[in-house]
Structure formats: structure tokens, C-alpha cells
Amino acid sequence: MAKCVAVVCYLTVVGSLIAFVIYGDNKSSLSSFHLRQSLGFIVTGCLLSFIPLIGWLLNLGVIFCWFHEFYFAIMGIERAVPLLGRFYQQYLDFIR
């Protein structure tokens, strides 16, 4: 079930909300790791979308990282995104 939560959390914002509900019953390190990464991508993408042109171009990098982490969620691997992954894990630690 942890792998299912890890994959679902990357399926849009609605998928993240569904994953949070499922996570309440099935807590594991894999699902909490990917929930933190997914929430970090959502917040980063929202903040970057407010910056014209440069932010929009940087959002392409966020989308690439999203696909990268989605692949690792499918494989069941905990691998943090370069640059921001450790930041997400450290400051979004309320998801345990």
C-alpha cells in the first residue's frame, strides 16, 4: 500500500489529497518521503508560476524533476531530487 500512496501523490493536486487520506491509515517511510517531495513540487511550482518568463522556464525543470520522482515512486525507491530534495525532507517534516 505504501507504493500505491507514493505513486498516487504525484498525480496532480487531487492525487496528493487522496494520497494524504490514504496515508493516514498506512504510514511508511516510502510514502512519507514521496508525499514530502510531491508537496515540495507543488509549492515550488506555484511560487515559480508567479515570476514571469524566468519562473515559467524554471517550472520546466520542476516538471522534469516531477517525472524523475514519479519514476522512482513507481520503482519504490527513496531518492531525493537534486538541489531541493533535502530541503523538502527537512522542512516538510510534519509529514511523518
C-alpha positions in Angstrom: 0.0 0.0 0.0 3.0 2.4 0.6 4.0 2.1 -3.0 0.4 3.0 -4.1 0.4 6.1 -1.9 3.8 7.1 -3.3 2.6 6.9 -6.9 -0.8 8.5 -6.3 0.7 11.6 -4.6 2.3 12.6 -7.9 -1.0 12.5 -9.8 -1.9 16.2 -9.7 -3.0 18.1 -6.6 -6.1 15.9 -6.3 -3.9 12.9 -6.2 -1.9 14.4 -3.4 -5.0 15.0 -1.4 -6.1 11.4 -2.0 -2.7 10.2 -1.0 -2.8 12.2 2.2 -6.2 10.5 3.1 -4.8 7.0 2.3 -1.6 7.8 4.2 -3.5 8.4 7.4 -4.2 4.6 7.6 -1.0 3.3 6.0 2.1 5.1 7.2 5.5 4.1 5.9 8.8 5.8 5.2 8.4 5.4 1.4 5.0 7.1 1.3 6.0 9.9 3.7 9.2 10.5 1.7 7.2 10.8 -1.6 4.5 12.9 0.0 7.1 15.4 1.1 8.7 15.5 -2.3 5.3 15.9 -4.0 4.2 18.7 -1.7 7.5 20.4 -2.3 7.0 20.3 -6.0 3.5 21.7 -5.7 4.7 24.6 -3.6 7.7 25.3 -5.7 5.7 25.2 -8.9 3.1 27.6 -7.5 5.7 30.0 -6.3 7.6 29.9 -9.6 4.5 30.5 -11.7 4.2 34.0 -10.2 7.5 35.0 -11.8 7.0 35.9 -15.5 9.2 34.2 -18.1 12.1 33.1 -15.8 9.8 31.4 -13.3 7.9 29.7 -16.2 11.1 28.4 -17.6 12.3 27.1 -14.2 8.9 25.3 -13.9 10.1 23.1 -16.8 12.8 21.9 -14.5 10.3 21.3 -11.8 8.2 19.2 -14.3 11.3 17.2 -15.2 12.1 16.6 -11.6 8.4 15.6 -11.0 8.7 12.9 -13.8 12.0 11.8 -12.3 10.5 11.3 -8.8 7.4 9.7 -10.3 9.6 7.1 -11.9 11.3 6.4 -8.5 7.9 6.2 -6.8 6.8 3.5 -9.3 10.1 1.6 -8.6 9.7 2.0 -4.8 12.9 3.9 -4.3 13.5 6.8 -2.0 15.8 9.2 -3.9 15.7 12.9 -3.3 15.7 15.4 -6.1 19.0 17.3 -6.6 19.2 20.8 -5.1 15.8 20.9 -3.3 15.1 17.3 -2.3 16.9 17.5 1.1 15.3 20.9 1.7 11.8 19.3 1.2 12.7 16.5 3.5 14.0 18.8 6.2 11.3 21.5 6.2 8.3 19.4 5.3 8.9 17.0 8.2 5.4 17.4 9.6 4.6 14.5 7.3 5.8 11.5 9.3 
